[in-house]
Amino acid sequence: MQKVTFDLAGEFVELNQLLKLSGLCDSGGAGKNLVATGVVSVDGKKELRKTAKIRDGQVVGIGDIRISVRSHGTDGA
C-alpha cells in the first residue's frame, strides 16, 4: 500500500482537486471521472460526491493508495 500525505493550505480541498494535486490524475475533470466510477473512498466509505470537502484528518483511498490530509496551518487544537 502506498501512503501519501497531503498538506492542506486552507480549511478544505475538494475531492476532485485533491486527486489532481496529489498526482493521481492529470486534471480536476479526470478526478471527477475517477470519483464517478466509485473507486474513491473517504475514511473507508465509498464517496461519489465529486466536490466533497476533504478536511484535516481525513483519509482518501483509491486502489492501494491512501492519502492522509493534514493541515500545516494548525496543530489540530
N, C-alpha and C positions, 0 to 999 in steps of 0.2 A: 504494500500500500504506500502510495506517495502522499506525503503530508506537505502542505503549503501554508504559510502564514501570510495573511493579507493585512497590511496596516491601513486602518480606516482613518481617513483625514477628517471626516465630518461626523454627523450623527448616524448616518446610514449610507448604504450604497445599494442601488437597485440590482437585483439578481442578475439580469442580463449583462449589466455593465461589469459586475464582479467577475463573471466568466470571461469577459473580454480583457479586463485589466489584469487578470491572473494568467493570461496567455493560453486559456483553454479553447478560445475561438478567435477569429480574426476581427469580428465586429459585434456591436450590440445586437444587430439583426440576427447574426448567426447564433448569438447567445439566446435570443428569443426562440429560435427554432429548436435549440437543444432542450430548453425548458418545455416546449410544447410536446416533445416526443415522450416526456415522462421519465427521463433518465436522471433528473436532478433531484436531490433531496436536501432538505434543510432540517438540521437537528434530527436526522434519521427518518423524516417523513417526506413522502413524495410531494414535490412543490410544482404546481402548474401555473402559478401566477408569475408571469414573465418579469414584472417590475416589482416583485415583492421586496420590501425594505429589509435589508440584511443589516443587523446591528452588532455591536461589540459582543463577543462571546458566542456568537452563533457559528455553527459548522455546516458548510455546504459540501455535499458529496456528489460526485459524478464518476461512475465506474469505480475504479480503485483509488481515486484521488479524493483527498479530504482537504478542504480549505478552511482554516481556522481564522476567523475575523477578529482582529484585536485593534482597539483604539489606542493610538500612541499619544493622544492628547490628554488622557486622564489615567489615573491609576486604578480605575474601577470603583472608586469610593463615591 
